[in-house]
Amino acid sequence: MSLANTIKAEARTLGFDAVGISRVADSGPPSAFSLQPDSSLPDPPPLFPHRLLSRLAEWLQRGYHGTMAWMTRDPTRRSDPQLVLPGCKSMISVGMNYYTNHRTDEQPGMGRIARYAWGKDYHTVMSQRLAQLEAKIADLAPGAATKAYVDTGPIMEKAWAQQAGLGWIGKHSNLVSAESGSWLLLGEILTTVDLEPDEPATDLCGSCTLCIQACPTGAIVEPYVVDARLCISYLTIELRDGREVIPNDLATQMGNRIFGCDDCLDVCPFNLRADATNEPAFTPTPLTLAPSLDALAQIGEKNFSTTFKESPLKRAKWSGLLRNVGIAQENRRRQKGSQAS
């Protein structure tokens, strides 16, 4: 068995549902970063570092990153793995299926939480296993350097996952797998080992626009392009400060969503092929399936920290969750008022 296949077999043994490898080509000296778009680039973007940089520049130039200022820090490094790990030759992309067959409680007075946050924090779950995979690579290739990330490093992970054959970037800008649908959490290991690459995935979205139509706020401004400032996931998780920072027209469209949004993912036809995960860490809790708005509105900061210690919901912080719950309660009162009239 080749070294690449041995590593991929080990990744699956560790519980990763998808794994693939892409080769990191030497792109030469990085070009100076400029917030000037390259209008000649096709959609979806190609996988060369300079072109990734140009696509990122275009997105940032439009201001679609909103208040996520960290996206603007050293974009050249973000687009080129060799600037993250000197001598990097290969990218090992992994994915974990987080889909479960559970259904949320949609009774009046309940909030809605994005599916990826129903169980334990995937950053912790995947990071621990990537560390084990790094140790295995060190045994197989002594002297090799590695660097692992789970949604936290300066890596355009969805683009590299497509290059490694895990799936393709759909029109909602998330990865879509022919096997797991829209329900893959991604991580990667950069390494100086030159590994045999896999075939890149082909975009199978075709003429389908269901995800674009499903977005409550019109955040998918064109196929493959999301304006984060309009996205409910951004509004409920990344955007800081109080109620005043969310315009009323967007707050109304948030409905009972208090952490994230799955609308564009739920409608993807490839989800019909998705099987439930075998990973116990992603099993939902009664709280995440049936989050009472009234109960959460009363949660104190200390109780919040204890309750969501191992949950992705801690990302929103106590103040952010209370703000989101308050908006959901506003929308519930408005709905009841319109029904009464």
N, C-alpha and C positions, 0 to 999 in steps of 0.2 A: 504494500500500500504506500502511495506517495505521502510525503510530509503533509501536503495540503489536505489530502483525504483523511489522514490520521487526526489532524487538528479538527476537521469538521466532524468526524466521528466522536471525538472527545466532547465537542461542544454539545452534540445531541445527547450524549450520556449525562451531561451536566444539567439537562433540562431545557435547552434552547430548542425551539420548534423549527427555526429556520436559521441557516448559516450559509454564507457565501463569501467568496474572496474576490477582490478586485486589485489590479496592479496599479501602483502609484507611479506614474511616469515622471521623469525629471523634466519639469517645465522650464528650467532655466531661471535666470534671475527674475524675481517678481517685478511686474510693472508697477509704477506708482499708482496708488489708489486714487480714484477720482469718482465723484458722485455723478458721473455722466453716463447715461444708459447707452448700450449698444443695440440700436434698433434692428440690426441685421440678424440678430440671434433668433432661431426658431423656438417654438414651444413644443414639448417641454425642453428645458435647457440641456445642452450637452455636458459631458463630464470632464472637461479639461480645466485645470485650475484657473487659467486666465479667463476662460469663459464663465466659470462659476463666479469669479470675482466680478465680472461685468454684469451678470444677472443680479448678484447681490447689490451692486452699486445702483442699478436701476430701481430695485425695490426700496432701498434706503432713500434714494433721491426723491421718490414719490411720498416719502414720509409714512409708509405703511407700517413701520415698526412702532409707531406711537411713542410711548414713554420708555420703551425698552432700549435705553441708551447703550446698554452693554453690546447690542448688536452692531453698533457703529465703532466699537473699539477694535482697532487692528483688523479690518475686514480682509486684508491681504493674507494674514495668517489663517483666518477662518476658511479661506478658500483653498489653501494649499497644505496638505498634511505634512509635507517635508519641512515646513516652517514650524510645525508643532513637534514633530519628532525628526530631528536631523537624520538623514540616511534612510528614512522610511521608504520601503519598497512595496509593501502590501497592506491592504486594509481588510481585516476580517470583520464582516458585518454579521450580527446575530439578531434574532427576533424571538420574542416570547408571545404566544397567543394568550390574550387575557379575556377572551369571550367566555361568558357563563350563560347557562340557560335560565337564570333567574329573571324575574320581572319586577319592576319597581311598583311601589304603591302610589297610584295616581289619584287617590281620593283627594277631595278639596282639603286644603290646609297642609298638604305635603309638598316638600321641595323636591327638586330633581338634581341628581349628581351624576356627572359623566362616568361612564362605565369603568374607565381605567382607574378611577379613584374609589371603587367599591371595596377593594381589599387593602392589603398592605402596600406601602410605598414601593413601587417597582424599582426605584433607584437603588434601594438597599438590596432587594432580592437579586437583581441582575448584577450589581457591582460585586457582590460576594462570589458569584459564579464566574464572572469574568476574571476575577483574581485567581481563581482555581485554574482557569484556562491559561492564563499567563504563566502560572507555575508549570503547567504541562509543556508549554512552548519552550520554557527555559530548560526543561529536561531534554526535550527533543532537539533543540538547537542551542547548545551552550554558547553564551556570548551574545546572543541576540537581544536587542533592546525592544521593549514593548511599552505601550501606553494605552490604557483602557478608559473609556468614557461611557456614561449612560446619560445622554441628554444634558450633559453639563459642560462639555468641552467645546473648543472652537472648531467643530467639525460639522459640515453640512451633511448630516448623517442620512437623510432620506435620499439624497442624490447618490451617495456612495452605496447605499443599500440597493438602489435600483441597478447600479453598475455591477453589483455582486450577484444579481439575479434573484434577490428576495422578493421583489415585486416592482411595481412602477408607481411613479408619482401621479396620483389621480388629479382630476380637475379641481378637487377641493384642497389640493396641495399636500395631502397625506399619502402615505404609502398604501398601496392596495396589493394584496397577495392573492394569487389565483387559488391558493389553498386555504388561507386564513382570512380572506376578505380584508376588511379595514381594521382588524383587531390585532395588530402586531406592535409591541413595544420594542424599540430599537436600542442597540448598543454596538460598540465596535472596539476592536483592538488594532492599533497601529503597530507595525513591526518592521524591523530592518531585514527580516527574512524575505527572500524573493520566492513567493509561492505561486503555484499555477492558478491563474484566475478563472473564474466562472464566466459564463455568457451573461451579458446584461439582459435584464428583463425587457420585454416589449410592452409598450403602452397598449392596453386592451380596452380603454374607455370608449373608443369609437365615437359615435355621435351622441352618446348618452350625456344628458345634462341634469340628471335627477338631483345630484348634490347641489348644483347651483340653484335650482328651483327651490330646494328644501331650506336653504339658509334663511332664517327668520329676519335677519338684518341686512341682507344683500352684501355680506362681507366678501363673497367670492366675486370680485369686481370684473373678472374675466377668467376664462379657463386657465387653471394652474396658478392663479394669482389671488392672494387673500390680503385684503386691507385689515390688518390686525385691529385697527382703531374701531372697526365695526363688528368685530367678532366677539360673540358672547363668551367664549373661552378666555379671551384677553380681558374683557370687561370684568369678569368675575374672579379672575386669578391673578393676572399680572398688573392690572391697573390699581394703583394705590390711592389713598385719600378717601374722602367721604362721598356721600350721595351726590353732592354738587358736581362732581367730575363726570357723571354719566348723564348725557342729555335725556330729556324726558321721552323723546321718540324712541331711543334705543332701550331705555329702561322698560318701557311698555312692552317691547318685543321680547324681553328676557323672560316673561311669563313667570314660571316657578323654578327656573334654573338658578341654582345658588352656587354651583361650582362646575364650570365647564359646560359643554354642549355637544351632543352626539348627533344632531339632526342630519348633518351632511354625510355622516358615516352610516347611520341607520338605513338610509335609503339605497345604499350601494348594492346592486344586484349580485355582486360577488360574495356578499355576506350569506347568501343562501347556501353556499358550499362550506361555510365555516363550522367546524366542530367545536364543542366546548373544551376548554382547557383542562388539563390534568393537574395544574399547579395549584396546590391548596392555598398559597399565599394570596391568590386573587379571589378567593371565596368572599362574597359580600357579607356584610354584617347587617343586622336588623336596622341599625341607625342609617346606613348608607342606602338601603333599599326603601326605607320609610322614614325620611328625615322630617320630623314635625317642625313646622315653621315656628309655632308658638313656643315649643320647648327650646329650640335653638336660639330664639330671640332672648331667652333668659340665661343663656350660658355665660358664666363668668370667664375671665381670661385664664385663670389657673385651671379651671375645669376644661376649658378648650385645649390647653396645652397637654393635659393628661389624656383626654379622650382621643385626641388626634395625633398623639405622639408618633405612631407608626403609620400614619395615613398621609396620602398626598394632600389632603385638605389643609394641612398645616401651612402649605404654600400661600394660601390666601390670607393668612394671619387672622387673629381674632377680630380685629376691627373690620377687615375686608369681608369676612363671613357674615358678621352682623349687618353690614351695609347691604349685602346681597339678599339676606333674609328679609330685611326691611323692604326692599324693592319687591320681592315676591309677595309680601303681605299687602303692599300697595296694589299690586296687580290683582290679587285675590279680592280685595275690597271693591276695586273698580269693576271686576267681573260680576260680583254679587249685586252691585248697584245697577249695572246694565240689565241683568236678568230680572231684577225687581221691577224695573220700569217697562 
